[in-house]
Amino acid sequence: MTLVDNSLRAGLDGMPSSLSDALVQRMIDDRRRGWTNPCKTQDADAIRRVDRVQDHGSLWRPAFVRDTEKILHLPAYNRYAGKTQVFSFRSNDDLSRRGLHVQLVARIARDIGYALGLNCDLIEAIGLGHDLGHTPFGHAGERFLNDVYRDRTGKWFFHNVHSVRVMDRLYGRNLTLQTLDGALCHNGEYEQRVFELSGLSSFDELDQAVENCCELGGAAIGHLRPMTLEGCVVRISDIIAYVGRDRQDAIEAGLLDEDAFDDGLGGKYNSWILTHASVDIIENSYGKDRIEMSEAMFKEIRRAKAENYKKIYRSSGIEGEREEVLGRAFALMYDYFLRDVLDEDRTSFIFRHHIDRIERALAHYGKTYRWREDPHQTVVDYIASMTDGYFAELASKLFPDLKFPRRTYINEVC
């Protein structure tokens, strides 16, 4: 049990839960006179790597709507449902999966973006696609895959960087620069009070940013800034979406009690942050060429996230002793499939379930999967694509002595 910090609670209670009357009237007046946000990303400004007639926007399917539809039809999108948000081995279907998280991000960001007069179609595309490169087992899996990849190549793995690769390279769907940039720059681990634009305007610059992230790691990741206000809105919405929901999941999983948090709100904090943060961002960003929040809200988001790290992510996210087994499984899996790629063993799962499928998908667009050029990247592509269940079953089959934990709903024989 945690004693409620009364001064903290008083501060939260004092934050506005609705827009000021002055801003509401301004928004009404702006809409009456047909105001358009000059910083809104226009459909006509969409930039694609290849200028294909088939990808041109139309009256009923504008450019960024087409991006959303492309994302929805990716196999990687379908696999969201089988990927952990935080809690990997809890047999409770009410706990969040990655698929719900991206929908929440897109929904929150669309609400904010609509109020600010931004392009909600672009927001939705970024929101739904931003985690396509995520590993199984959430950020724990991301950390393990990065550790083994870095140990063997000196390069870094980040899920946001890999999301760009999934959309742009692995499936070759010719998404817009704005959507890819938004996914690259979404990383919710780096919060800011003010989000200003990067000025990025070409695929050459995007490719350089991706390369810098792989080569330099956090030094490059921490300096990423979106090229659009829509990307900025998704980035802050990513934090808003998980900071309260992860608390609800920790309580639902039985790992923490309702009174475990300093603010005393427990699972109700999710509703509090959704309302108050959205109001704060709209109030402080309307009519500006940047996205910002008040100093008080910024401090609160940082505080809440730090408390989550202390009480959830660093103590119970993948449930204690299983972390060592999971880390070992990633290393064993990596080396096993690297040998199969180098030997070109076409009977291996990495060929049958990954390389062959990607090759067929790319062939439809006249492209090829250059898996031989970088065997390490090919193995990373495969492991990152796995769902929790697929990874667990494969690890248990290939390494039976590993005693890999499994999710089970029934612990007793009835």
BAMARMI-444512 format. One line per 10 residues: their letters; for each residue x, y, z of N, C-alpha, C. Coordinates in pm, whole numbers, plus 50000, padded with zeros to 5 digits. Layout:
N
A) X,Y,Z,X,Y,Z,X,Y,Z | ...
//
This chain:
414
MTLVDNSLRA) 50085,49880,50000,50000,50000,50000,50088,50125,50000 | 50054,50222,49918,50128,50348,49911,50042,50461,49966 | 50101,50542,50053,50028,50657,50105,50012,50761,49996 | 49892,50818,49986,49865,50917,49884,49943,51044,49914 | 50011,51097,49813,50080,51225,49825,49975,51334,49807 | 49935,51394,49918,49824,51491,49914,49855,51613,49829 | 49979,51660,49833,50014,51777,49752,50010,51742,49604 | 50051,51620,49570,50042,51574,49431,49897,51565,49388 | 49814,51505,49472,49672,51489,49439,49604,51625,49422 | 49641,51718,49506,49582,51852,49495,49622,51917,49364
GLDGMPSSLS) 49747,51894,49323,49793,51949,49196,49718,51891,49079 | 49692,51761,49083,49617,51696,48976,49473,51746,48972 | 49414,51760,49089,49275,51807,49096,49262,51951,49044 | 49371,52026,49049,49365,52165,49006,49386,52186,48857 | 49421,52079,48784,49443,52092,48640,49309,52092,48566 | 49293,52175,48465,49165,52186,48394,49129,52058,48318 | 49001,52022,48321,48952,51904,48251,48871,51940,48127 | 48866,52069,48096,48795,52113,47976,48865,52237,47921 | 48843,52263,47793,48904,52378,47729,48848,52507,47787 | 48930,52610,47785,48884,52741,47834,48774,52795,47744
DALVQRMIDD) 48685,52875,47801,48577,52934,47723,48633,53019,47608 | 48745,53087,47636,48804,53174,47533,48851,53093,47412 | 48914,52977,47437,48961,52895,47325,48844,52832,47251 | 48745,52788,47323,48627,52729,47258,48563,52830,47164 | 48548,52953,47210,48488,53056,47126,48576,53086,47005 | 48707,53087,47026,48799,53110,46914,48787,52999,46811 | 48777,52876,46856,48764,52763,46764,48633,52770,46687 | 48526,52810,46755,48396,52824,46688,48403,52932,46581 | 48462,53044,46616,48474,53155,46521,48561,53115,46401 | 48670,53044,46427,48759,53001,46319,48687,52909,46222
RRRGWTNPCK) 48608,52818,46275,48538,52723,46189,48427,52792,46109 | 48367,52891,46167,48262,52964,46096,48318,53038,45974 | 48439,53088,45986,48498,53161,45874,48583,53074,45783 | 48575,52942,45805,48645,52850,45716,48795,52844,45735 | 48840,52869,45856,48983,52868,45887,49047,52732,45859 | 49164,52734,45802,49243,52613,45783,49379,52633,45848 | 49421,52538,45925,49551,52547,45991,49661,52551,45885 | 49740,52659,45878,49845,52668,45776,49956,52565,45795 | 49963,52503,45912,50065,52402,45938,50015,52260,45913 | 49891,52247,45872,49835,52115,45841,49907,52055,45721
TQDADAIRRV) 49936,51926,45727,49995,51857,45612,49886,51831,45509 | 49902,51887,45392,49802,51872,45287,49821,51740,45211 | 49711,51681,45168,49719,51556,45091,49806,51573,44966 | 49799,51690,44907,49875,51715,44784,50027,51718,44809 | 50066,51731,44936,50208,51737,44970,50268,51600,45001 | 50188,51495,44988,50238,51360,45015,50354,51326,44922 | 50460,51270,44979,50580,51234,44903,50600,51083,44913 | 50612,51017,44798,50638,50873,44797,50775,50846,44733 | 50834,50735,44773,50965,50699,44718,50955,50677,44567 | 50846,50618,44523,50824,50595,44380,50692,50661,44341
DRVQDHGSLW) 50694,50740,44238,50573,50811,44195,50491,50718,44104 | 50408,50635,44167,50326,50539,44092,50185,50594,44077 | 50131,50578,43958,49994,50625,43933,49896,50557,44028 | 49920,50430,44055,49829,50355,44142,49820,50413,44283 | 49923,50487,44323,49926,50540,44459,49882,50685,44469 | 49843,50743,44357,49797,50882,44361,49666,50892,44440 | 49654,50996,44519,49533,51014,44595,49416,51051,44506 | 49297,51027,44556,49175,51062,44482,49077,51129,44577 | 48965,51172,44525,48866,51240,44607,48817,51150,44720 | 48799,51023,44693,48744,50932,44793,48853,50851,44866
RPAFVRDTEK) 48976,50852,44813,49086,50785,44881,49209,50876,44876 | 49211,50979,44962,49326,51071,44963,49456,50996,44998 | 49566,51064,44979,49698,51001,44991,49719,50926,45122 | 49683,50989,45232,49713,50926,45361,49609,50822,45401 | 49491,50829,45342,49394,50720,45357,49451,50595,45291 | 49513,50613,45177,49576,50500,45108,49686,50439,45195 | 49761,50523,45266,49863,50471,45357,49801,50383,45466 | 49693,50433,45525,49626,50355,45630,49580,50220,45577 | 49523,50219,45459,49475,50094,45400,49591,49999,45370 | 49702,50052,45323,49820,49969,45299,49867,49904,45430
ILHLPAYNRY) 49869,49982,45537,49913,49932,45666,49821,49823,45718 | 49690,49844,45708,49593,49748,45758,49607,49611,45691 | 49654,49609,45567,49664,49483,45493,49801,49416,45506 | 49890,49472,45585,50020,49409,45606,50009,49291,45703 | 50079,49181,45677,50082,49071,45774,50130,49118,45911 | 50223,49213,45912,50275,49264,46039,50165,49331,46121 | 50066,49392,46055,49956,49454,46129,49871,49346,46195 | 49846,49239,46123,49765,49130,46177,49831,49069,46301 | 49964,49073,46306,50037,49011,46417,50037,49096,46543 | 49995,49220,46532,49982,49303,46653,49905,49230,46762
AGKTQVFSFR) 49800,49160,46723,49711,49097,46820,49783,48992,46904 | 49893,48938,46853,49966,48835,46925,50091,48884,46993 | 50106,49016,47001,50227,49072,47063,50193,49144,47193 | 50275,49118,47293,50256,49176,47425,50272,49327,47425 | 50192,49394,47506,50217,49535,47535,50316,49544,47650 | 50284,49483,47763,50376,49482,47877,50387,49343,47940 | 50272,49281,47969,50272,49159,48050,50270,49034,47962 | 50380,48963,47962,50403,48860,47862,50341,48725,47893 | 50337,48686,48018,50299,48548,48049,50174,48537,48135 | 50097,48642,48140,49972,48639,48215,49860,48589,48126
SNDDLSRRGL) 49791,48488,48168,49683,48430,48087,49553,48503,48116 | 49543,48622,48061,49427,48707,48084,49404,48786,47957 | 49298,48753,47886,49272,48818,47758,49223,48961,47771 | 49204,49009,47893,49166,49148,47913,49287,49242,47920 | 49407,49186,47923,49527,49267,47923,49556,49316,47781 | 49613,49435,47771,49633,49499,47641,49736,49425,47557 | 49708,49418,47429,49805,49370,47332,49843,49488,47243 | 49944,49469,47164,49997,49576,47080,49889,49632,46987 | 49798,49546,46940,49694,49590,46849,49602,49694,46910 | 49567,49675,47037,49484,49774,47106,49562,49902,47127
HVQLVARIAR) 49687,49890,47163,49769,50009,47190,49773,50103,47069 | 49799,50050,46950,49811,50138,46833,49677,50203,46801 | 49568,50132,46827,49436,50192,46804,49411,50306,46903 | 49452,50286,47028,49435,50392,47128,49518,50514,47091 | 49641,50491,47047,49727,50603,47006,49661,50680,46892 | 49614,50607,46790,49552,50672,46676,49427,50749,46717 | 49349,50691,46809,49225,50756,46852,49255,50883,46929 | 49345,50877,47026,49381,50994,47106,49437,51104,47016 | 49527,51064,46926,49592,51161,46837,49492,51225,46741 | 49395,51147,46694,49293,51202,46604,49209,51306,46677
DIGYALGLNC) 49175,51281,46802,49095,51377,46879,49170,51509,46893 | 49297,51501,46929,49378,51622,46944,49397,51689,46808 | 49430,51608,46708,49455,51662,46575,49333,51729,46515 | 49215,51672,46538,49092,51733,46486,49071,51871,46545 | 49092,51881,46677,49074,52010,46743,49174,52114,46692 | 49294,52069,46655,49398,52160,46610,49391,52188,46459 | 49299,52121,46390,49285,52143,46246,49393,52077,46164 | 49442,51961,46209,49548,51889,46138,49490,51780,46049 | 49575,51709,45977,49533,51604,45885,49513,51474,45962 | 49389,51443,45993,49359,51325,46075,49385,51194,46001
DLIEAIGLGH) 49383,51195,45869,49415,51074,45793,49563,51039,45809 | 49649,51139,45805,49792,51116,45828,49815,51069,45971 | 49747,51131,46065,49759,51091,46206,49722,50944,46222 | 49614,50901,46160,49571,50762,46172,49674,50667,46112 | 49729,50702,45997,49829,50616,45933,49951,50600,46023 | 50001,50710,46077,50116,50703,46167,50082,50623,46292 | 49966,50653,46350,49926,50586,46473,49915,50436,46458 | 49855,50390,46350,49836,50246,46331,49963,50176,46286 | 50055,50249,46223,50176,50186,46172,50298,50199,46259 | 50290,50279,46365,50413,50317,46435,50483,50202,46506
DLGHTPFGHA) 50412,50095,46541,50473,49984,46614,50486,49857,46531 | 50476,49867,46400,50483,49747,46315,50617,49674,46328 | 50720,49744,46371,50851,49681,46386,50878,49628,46525 | 50776,49627,46610,50798,49583,46748,50821,49433,46757 | 50905,49395,46850,50937,49255,46876,50825,49187,46955 | 50833,49053,46966,50748,48987,47067,50797,49025,47206 | 50711,49012,47304,50743,49038,47445,50780,49184,47472 | 50716,49274,47402,50724,49416,47434,50865,49473,47437 | 50884,49568,47528,51015,49634,47535,51123,49542,47591 | 51083,49440,47665,51180,49341,47710,51238,49268,47589
GERFLNDVYR) 51151,49225,47498,51197,49159,47376,51284,49250,47292 | 51245,49379,47285,51325,49476,47210,51466,49485,47269 | 51474,49487,47401,51604,49497,47467,51689,49374,47440 | 51628,49255,47447,51704,49132,47425,51752,49121,47281 | 51667,49157,47187,51707,49149,47047,51818,49251,47019 | 51807,49368,47076,51913,49467,47058,52045,49417,47117 | 52039,49355,47233,52162,49306,47298,52235,49205,47210 | 52161,49109,47158,52227,49005,47079,52272,49058,46944 | 52193,49144,46884,52229,49204,46754,52352,49293,46769 | 52353,49374,46874,52466,49463,46896,52594,49386,46928
DRTGKWFFHN) 52580,49280,47005,52696,49199,47040,52762,49136,46918 | 52681,49105,46816,52733,49035,46699,52767,49127,46581 | 52709,49248,46581,52731,49336,46465,52780,49476,46502 | 52761,49516,46628,52794,49652,46668,52685,49752,46636 | 52577,49706,46575,52466,49793,46538,52355,49786,46645 | 52264,49882,46636,52155,49893,46733,52022,49855,46669 | 51937,49793,46750,51799,49765,46707,51704,49849,46790 | 51616,49921,46721,51508,49996,46785,51379,49967,46710 | 51271,49946,46784,51147,49907,46718,51094,50015,46625 | 51114,50144,46661,51063,50251,46575,51138,50256,46442
VHSVRVMDRL) 51268,50229,46446,51348,50224,46324,51305,50104,46239 | 51280,49993,46307,51239,49873,46233,51099,49887,46175 | 51015,49968,46237,50882,49992,46181,50893,50053,46041 | 50989,50144,46025,51012,50203,45893,51056,50096,45795 | 51146,50009,45838,51193,49902,45749,51078,49810,45707 | 50992,49775,45802,50880,49686,45770,50792,49747,45662 | 50757,49873,45676,50667,49938,45580,50736,49971,45448 | 50861,50015,45458,50929,50071,45341,51007,49967,45261 | 51066,49870,45330,51155,49775,45262,51098,49633,45258 | 51060,49581,45374,51021,49439,45378,50897,49409,45295
YGRNLTLQTL) 50802,49501,45296,50681,49476,45218,50668,49571,45099 | 50757,49667,45087,50764,49751,44969,50635,49817,44927 | 50560,49871,45025,50427,49922,44995,50426,50068,44952 | 50542,50130,44941,50551,50266,44887,50469,50366,44968 | 50484,50360,45100,50415,50456,45186,50478,50593,45177 | 50406,50693,45222,50455,50830,45211,50568,50857,45309 | 50649,50953,45273,50758,50998,45359,50703,51046,45493 | 50589,51114,45491,50532,51170,45614,50491,51060,45712 | 50433,50951,45661,50394,50840,45748,50516,50769,45803 | 50614,50743,45719,50736,50674,45764,50811,50759,45866
DGALCHNGEY) 50821,50888,45841,50888,50977,45934,50816,50978,46069 | 50684,50980,46067,50608,50979,46191,50634,50853,46272 | 50644,50738,46204,50673,50613,46273,50814,50615,46331 | 50909,50664,46254,51047,50671,46300,51060,50758,46425 | 50989,50869,46427,51008,50969,46532,50909,50954,46648 | 50834,50845,46652,50727,50836,46752,50776,50801,46891 | 50897,50757,46904,50947,50692,47026,50903,50763,47154 | 50810,50701,47224,50751,50761,47344,50839,50756,47467 | 50961,50702,47454,51051,50699,47569,51124,50832,47587 | 51113,50919,47487,51181,51048,47493,51077,51160,47494
EQRVFELSGL) 51029,51194,47613,50925,51295,47623,50985,51435,47613 | 50905,51527,47563,50943,51668,47553,50821,51753,47587 | 50846,51874,47631,50735,51966,47657,50692,52036,47529 | 50788,52070,47444,50761,52137,47317,50815,52051,47203 | 50731,52025,47104,50771,51947,46987,50776,52040,46866 | 50896,52063,46817,50914,52145,46698,50956,52057,46582 | 50934,52104,46460,50955,52022,46342,51102,52012,46304 | 51136,51902,46239,51276,51874,46204,51320,51942,46076 | 51225,51967,45985,51261,52022,45855,51296,51916,45753 | 51289,51788,45791,51317,51680,45696,51219,51687,45579
SSFDELDQAV) 51271,51664,45457,51183,51681,45341,51209,51582,45228 | 51296,51484,45250,51327,51391,45140,51358,51252,45193 | 51347,51153,45103,51380,51016,45141,51529,51000,45167 | 51612,51077,45102,51756,51071,45131,51782,51107,45276 | 51713,51209,45325,51729,51249,45464,51674,51143,45559 | 51561,51084,45523,51504,50977,45605,51599,50859,45612 | 51652,50818,45498,51744,50704,45494,51868,50731,45580 | 51916,50855,45579,52032,50890,45660,51997,50885,45809 | 51877,50930,45842,51833,50926,45982,51824,50782,46032 | 51770,50693,45948,51760,50552,45983,51899,50492,46005
ENCCELGGAA) 51990,50521,45914,52127,50470,45925,52195,50521,46052 | 52174,50649,46083,52233,50706,46203,52183,50635,46329 | 52055,50603,46332,51998,50534,46448,52061,50396,46466 | 52080,50325,46356,52139,50190,46362,52286,50196,46403 | 52356,50298,46361,52500,50307,46387,52531,50375,46521 | 52453,50475,46559,52486,50557,46676,52398,50528,46797 | 52287,50459,46778,52200,50425,46889,52129,50543,46950 | 52126,50546,47083,52051,50648,47154,52092,50790,47124 | 52217,50810,47086,52264,50944,47052,52187,51001,46934 | 52145,50913,46842,52066,50957,46727,51917,50952,46757
IGHLRPMTLE) 51872,50849,46825,51731,50834,46858,51680,50953,46938 | 51758,50996,47036,51716,51104,47123,51702,51238,47055 | 51756,51252,46934,51747,51379,46861,51644,51377,46749 | 51569,51268,46737,51468,51261,46632,51355,51359,46658 | 51313,51427,46554,51199,51517,46561,51113,51491,46437 | 50981,51486,46452,50895,51465,46334,50902,51582,46236 | 50872,51553,46109,50868,51657,46007,50731,51724,45998 | 50630,51666,46065,50494,51720,46059,50438,51737,46200 | 50342,51829,46213,50272,51842,46341,50192,51717,46371 | 50145,51650,46267,50071,51526,46285,50159,51421,46353
GCVVRISDII) 50285,51413,46310,50378,51321,46373,50406,51359,46518 | 50411,51489,46546,50431,51536,46684,50314,51495,46773 | 50193,51507,46721,50075,51470,46799,50075,51321,46829 | 50112,51238,46732,50118,51093,46756,50223,51062,46862 | 50335,51131,46856,50443,51103,46952,50399,51125,47096 | 50335,51237,47124,50290,51261,47261,50172,51172,47296 | 50090,51138,47197,49975,51050,47221,50019,50909,47257 | 50135,50868,47208,50189,50736,47242,50209,50726,47393 | 50265,50829,47454,50285,50828,47599,50151,50832,47672 | 50062,50920,47626,49930,50931,47690,49857,50797,47687
AYVGRDRQDA) 49873,50724,47577,49801,50598,47559,49849,50489,47653 | 49978,50486,47683,50025,50374,47764,50044,50404,47912 | 50065,50531,47949,50102,50558,48087,49989,50524,48184 | 49865,50545,48144,49752,50508,48229,49704,50367,48206 | 49702,50324,48081,49653,50190,48048,49742,50081,48108 | 49872,50104,48111,49963,50005,48169,49937,49988,48318 | 49894,50095,48385,49856,50085,48526,49734,49995,48541 | 49636,50017,48455,49515,49934,48461,49551,49786,48440 | 49640,49760,48347,49680,49622,48319,49756,49561,48436 | 49842,49639,48502,49918,49589,48617,49823,49549,48729
IEAGLLDEDA) 49717,49628,48747,49618,49599,48850,49535,49476,48810 | 49494,49472,48682,49416,49359,48632,49495,49229,48641 | 49626,49238,48618,49712,49118,48623,49738,49071,48766 | 49697,49150,48865,49717,49112,49004,49856,49141,49055 | 49930,49222,48983,50068,49252,49023,50075,49372,49116 | 49977,49461,49107,49972,49579,49192,49828,49602,49238 | 49814,49667,49353,49681,49700,49403,49640,49839,49354 | 49513,49867,49365,49461,49998,49323,49529,50113,49398 | 49571,50088,49521,49629,50196,49601,49781,50197,49595 | 49838,50138,49491,49983,50126,49483,50054,50250,49430
FDDGLGGKYN) 49977,50348,49381,50038,50462,49315,50026,50588,49399 | 50127,50674,49387,50139,50792,49472,50020,50887,49462 | 49957,50893,49345,49847,50989,49325,49715,50939,49381 | 49709,50810,49418,49588,50755,49477,49477,50726,49379 | 49502,50744,49249,49397,50724,49149,49388,50580,49100 | 49495,50503,49116,49494,50365,49068,49463,50356,48920 | 49372,50265,48884,49335,50248,48744,49261,50366,48686 | 49204,50452,48772,49131,50568,48724,49223,50673,48661 | 49354,50656,48685,49448,50752,48628,49441,50752,48476 | 49406,50638,48417,49397,50631,48270,49296,50732,48218
SWILTHASVD) 49180,50736,48277,49078,50832,48235,49125,50974,48262 | 49191,50993,48375,49238,51128,48411,49338,51180,48307 | 49436,51101,48272,49540,51149,48180,49486,51167,48039 | 49395,51079,47996,49338,51093,47862,49268,51228,47847 | 49190,51264,47947,49114,51389,47940,49205,51510,47960 | 49279,51510,48068,49355,51629,48106,49472,51658,48012 | 49541,51555,47968,49654,51579,47877,49605,51630,47742 | 49497,51572,47691,49443,51617,47563,49401,51764,47570 | 49330,51799,47676,49287,51938,47695,49408,52030,47702 | 49508,51990,47778,49626,52074,47798,49700,52097,47666
IIENSYGKDR) 49715,51992,47587,49788,52004,47460,49712,52092,47362 | 49581,52074,47353,49501,52157,47263,49507,52303,47307 | 49492,52326,47435,49493,52462,47490,49624,52534,47460 | 49734,52461,47466,49866,52522,47452,49923,52515,47310 | 49853,52446,47219,49906,52428,47083,49822,52493,46975 | 49699,52528,47005,49608,52576,46902,49664,52700,46832 | 49668,52694,46700,49713,52807,46620,49863,52826,46616 | 49940,52731,46668,50085,52745,46671,50151,52651,46570 | 50278,52677,46541,50352,52594,46447,50431,52485,46520 | 50387,52449,46638,50451,52345,46719,50344,52283,46809
IEMSEAMFKE) 50378,52172,46870,50290,52107,46966,50354,52119,47103 | 50279,52172,47198,50338,52188,47331,50234,52167,47440 | 50284,52149,47560,50197,52135,47676,50247,52228,47785 | 50168,52245,47887,50208,52331,47998,50321,52266,48076 | 50393,52347,48150,50501,52294,48234,50446,52197,48337 | 50329,52227,48391,50269,52140,48492,50234,52003,48434 | 50177,52000,48313,50142,51872,48252,50267,51794,48214 | 50367,51863,48164,50492,51797,48129,50553,51728,48251 | 50557,51800,48363,50612,51742,48485,50530,51623,48532 | 50398,51630,48515,50312,51521,48559,50333,51396,48473
IRRAKAENYK) 50344,51414,48342,50367,51299,48255,50502,51233,48286 | 50603,51314,48309,50734,51260,48345,50727,51186,48478 | 50655,51243,48574,50641,51180,48705,50569,51046,48694 | 50456,51046,48622,50378,50924,48609,50455,50815,48536 | 50528,50853,48432,50606,50755,48359,50719,50698,48445 | 50783,50784,48522,50890,50737,48611,50835,50641,48716 | 50715,50669,48766,50655,50579,48864,50620,50445,48800 | 50573,50448,48676,50546,50323,48605,50673,50240,48589 | 50782,50307,48554,50909,50234,48538,50950,50169,48670 | 50936,50242,48778,50977,50190,48908,50889,50074,48953
KIYRSSGIEG) 50758,50087,48935,50666,49991,48994,50615,49884,48899 | 50630,49908,48767,50578,49811,48669,50689,49756,48580 | 50746,49841,48497,50833,49794,48391,50961,49729,48442 | 51019,49784,48549,51145,49730,48598,51127,49623,48704 | 51003,49596,48741,50983,49499,48849,50893,49382,48813 | 50802,49403,48718,50704,49296,48695,50663,49276,48551 | 50717,49355,48460,50670,49350,48322,50678,49214,48259 | 50792,49145,48275,50801,49009,48222,50819,48907,48334 | 50784,48950,48453,50770,48861,48568,50897,48793,48613 | 50989,48875,48660,51102,48829,48739,51197,48731,48676
EREEVLGRAF) 51198,48610,48732,51299,48512,48695,51289,48468,48549 | 51177,48493,48485,51161,48451,48346,51244,48537,48250 | 51289,48652,48298,51368,48740,48214,51497,48672,48167 | 51562,48599,48256,51686,48532,48218,51661,48427,48110 | 51555,48351,48124,51522,48248,48025,51487,48313,47891 | 51413,48423,47897,51373,48491,47774,51495,48547,47702 | 51586,48609,47777,51706,48662,47715,51789,48553,47650 | 51802,48440,47715,51877,48328,47659,51810,48274,47534 | 51677,48272,47534,51604,48223,47417,51630,48312,47295 | 51634,48442,47313,51662,48532,47202,51801,48505,47144
ALMYDYFLRD) 51900,48485,47232,52036,48460,47185,52045,48326,47110 | 51984,48222,47166,51986,48091,47101,51916,48095,46966 | 51802,48161,46962,51724,48171,46840,51804,48245,46732 | 51865,48352,46771,51943,48433,46676,52053,48350,46612 | 52134,48285,46693,52248,48209,46640,52202,48089,46558 | 52094,48027,46600,52041,47911,46528,52000,47949,46386 | 51926,48057,46374,51877,48094,46241,51982,48166,46158 | 52080,48227,46222,52190,48283,46146,52265,48172,46072 | 52287,48059,46140,52353,47945,46073,52269,47895,45955 | 52139,47890,45975,52052,47840,45867,52056,47934,45745
VLDEDRTSFI) 52062,48065,45769,52069,48160,45657,52203,48146,45586 | 52311,48138,45661,52444,48125,45601,52458,47994,45524 | 52392,47888,45575,52396,47758,45506,52291,47749,45395 | 52204,47847,45387,52092,47848,45293,52010,47720,45303 | 51977,47686,45427,51897,47568,45455,51750,47600,45429 | 51702,47565,45313,51565,47600,45272,51458,47526,45351 | 51497,47425,45429,51399,47354,45512,51376,47426,45645 | 51460,47524,45675,51452,47594,45803,51326,47679,45811 | 51282,47698,45934,51165,47783,45957,51188,47925,45905 | 51310,47974,45911,51335,48111,45867,51311,48127,45718
FRHHIDRIER) 51329,48020,45643,51297,48025,45500,51148,48001,45478 | 51094,47898,45539,50955,47861,45512,50856,47962,45567 | 50885,48019,45683,50790,48109,45748,50824,48257,45731 | 50941,48287,45675,50979,48427,45664,51030,48464,45526 | 51147,48416,45489,51210,48458,45363,51121,48429,45243 | 51070,48308,45235,50985,48271,45119,50860,48357,45113 | 50802,48386,45228,50680,48467,45231,50708,48611,45191 | 50819,48667,45239,50854,48805,45203,50885,48812,45053 | 50954,48712,45002,50986,48712,44859,50859,48710,44774 | 50761,48630,44815,50634,48626,44740,50563,48760,44747
ALAHYGKTYR) 50563,48822,44866,50495,48951,44882,50560,49059,44797 | 50693,49061,44795,50764,49163,44719,50755,49141,44568 | 50746,49015,44528,50738,48984,44385,50616,49049,44321 | 50512,49067,44400,50389,49129,44349,50415,49272,44304 | 50521,49336,44363,50554,49474,44330,50683,49483,44249 | 50726,49369,44196,50846,49367,44115,50974,49391,44194 | 50973,49358,44322,51089,49379,44408,51138,49246,44464 | 51256,49248,44522,51316,49128,44579,51363,49153,44722 | 51370,49047,44799,51419,49052,44936,51568,49017,44933 | 51652,49112,44963,51797,49091,44953,51851,49030,45082
WREDPHQTVV) 51803,48914,45115,51837,48851,45242,51982,48804,45249 | 52042,48774,45136,52181,48728,45136,52279,48842,45167 | 52241,48965,45137,52333,49078,45153,52367,49105,45299 | 52276,49077,45389,52299,49101,45531,52226,48995,45613 | 52289,48878,45632,52224,48769,45705,52179,48809,45845 | 52257,48894,45912,52218,48938,46046,52087,49016,46042 | 52074,49105,45945,51950,49183,45933,51833,49090,45902 | 51856,48987,45823,51750,48892,45789,51701,48819,45913 | 51793,48781,46001,51754,48715,46125,51676,48811,46214 | 51720,48935,46220,51648,49037,46298,51508,49056,46242
DYIASMTDGY) 51497,49062,46109,51365,49075,46045,51271,48964,46090 | 51324,48842,46096,51243,48725,46130,51201,48729,46277 | 51297,48747,46367,51265,48743,46509,51171,48857,46547 | 51196,48976,46495,51109,49090,46527,50967,49068,46478 | 50950,48989,46373,50817,48966,46317,50733,48870,46398 | 50795,48795,46489,50725,48688,46561,50626,48742,46663 | 50517,48670,46681,50427,48696,46793,50482,48625,46916 | 50429,48660,47031,50473,48594,47154,50452,48443,47147 | 50334,48403,47101,50302,48261,47096,50390,48184,47001 | 50417,48242,46885,50503,48177,46786,50644,48161,46842
FAELASKLFP) 50697,48267,46902,50831,48263,46959,50839,48155,47066 | 50740,48151,47155,50741,48056,47265,50737,47912,47215 | 50652,47885,47118,50642,47749,47066,50769,47708,46992 | 50824,47801,46916,50945,47771,46841,51063,47748,46935 | 51076,47831,47038,51185,47814,47134,51174,47681,47206 | 51052,47644,47242,51031,47517,47311,51063,47398,47221 | 51035,47410,47092,51060,47301,46997,51210,47287,46967 | 51276,47400,46947,51418,47397,46908,51511,47373,47026 | 51470,47422,47144,51556,47414,47261,51477,47358,47380 | 51444,47229,47378,51358,47170,47482,51416,47178,47622
DLKFPRRTYI) 51548,47191,47635,51608,47201,47768,51597,47341,47826 | 51549,47434,47747,51543,47573,47790,51436,47596,47896 | 51334,47512,47897,51221,47527,47989,51157,47665,47974 | 51124,47694,47850,51066,47824,47819,50927,47833,47878 | 50894,47943,47947,50761,47955,48009,50650,47964,47905 | 50536,47909,47938,50421,47913,47849,50304,47977,47921 | 50220,48043,47843,50096,48095,47899,49996,47981,47909 | 49925,47974,48022,49823,47872,48038,49704,47933,48110 | 49584,47897,48069,49464,47950,48132,49417,47864,48249 | 49445,47735,48242,49395,47642,48344,49514,47581,48416
NEVC) 49529,47612,48543,49642,47563,48621,49609,47436,48699 | 49483,47404,48712,49443,47286,48788,49355,47198,48702 | 49363,47069,48728,49277,46973,48658,49142,46971,48728 | 49038,47000,48653,48905,47007,48714,48839,46870,48713
//
